[in-house]
Amino acid sequence: MSNTKNIVVLVSGGGTNLQALIDAQSRGELGCGKISCVISSKADAYALTRAKNNGIKTRTLIRKDYADIASYSRAMRDALIEEKADVVVYAGFMTILDENVCDAFVNKMINVHPALIPSFCGKGYYGLHVHEEALKKGVKVSGATVHFVTAECDAGPIILQKAVEVFDGDTPETLQKRIMEQAEWKILPMAVRLLCDDKIVIKDGKTYIKS
């Protein structure tokens, strides 16, 4: 198919969201998209093993090999252009890239965040920290958000959100697991499909899904 879109997934860790995308792809749920490459910021990320097990090309671009975010972002931009990325997905990717990348892939990069943006997001809100803060506040629902990536952390237009109930006695770990299973792993593949199938329109900083 000539209209296949190359999805490049950026990872730093275990790759559970990558696995959700691989599983969705094997069920034929990524529309015109195909995961063509996985790029990791860490050499020992288990996500790389998941990719290799599924015959997906891998690359490493080690953050600490670069002096600063600007030089790392330029290298990442060049790698993404080399891989002919049509869609770029942050799946537990722990480095904020600057406008060098964001400007080269406007409205083509998406991230999943483990909270309902604009709650518990922005710099410093990642991993278990997000769930610790949500529980500290005593929220009754949390969830996940898939949004476009811009140079400002967690600030791009929201694509999809899904709420997840918070239970009495939840720990950051139990809440994290429930949000992954009930929200992140469901809405990330959905959003990737919408983007690959050109179903997302952005107007005045908001997204609209074409039926």
C-alpha positions, 0 to 999 in steps of 0.5 A: 500500500502506497499510503502506509504511514511510518510510525516511529515510536520513541521509548526510554523504558519497559515499553508497555505502551509500545507493546499496546501499539504492537498488539493493536497493529497485529489486530489490524487496528492502526489503520494506514499506520505501520510501526517502522522503527523504535528509537530509545534514549537508553541502551538497556530499555526493555522496549528495544527487546519488545521491538526486536521480538516483533521484527521492528527496526531499532535504533538507540540515541543515548541522551547522555552522549549529547552535551545538551537538549538542543544537540540531542533534539537536532540528532533526533530530528535527523534520525526521524527524517532519516526514518521517514517518520510520518507519525512520531509517538512518545511511549514512555519517552523521558526526554523533552525535545525542543523546537528543533524536533517539534517544528519539523514534525508539527502535529505529527508527534503525540504523547500519552500522559497518565492524567487528565490534562490540565491536571497533574501535568507539565515539568516534573510530572512523569511516571509515579510522580503523577499518581502520587500527586493525584492521590495526595489531592484526593481526586476521585477520577484520574485517567490518561490523555493523548495529546500532540507534542509541542516544545512546551511540556504536556501543552499540545492540543488534546486528542483523546482522554479517558477517565479511570476511577480512583479507589480508596486505598489506592497506591501510586502503583495500583493507580498507575497499573489501572490507568495503563490497562483501562486508559493508556493502552486503549486510547494511544492506539486509537489516537495513532490510528486517527492520526494515520488515517487523517481524521484529526483536524486542529482549529484554534488549539483544539482537535476535532475528530472527523467522522 
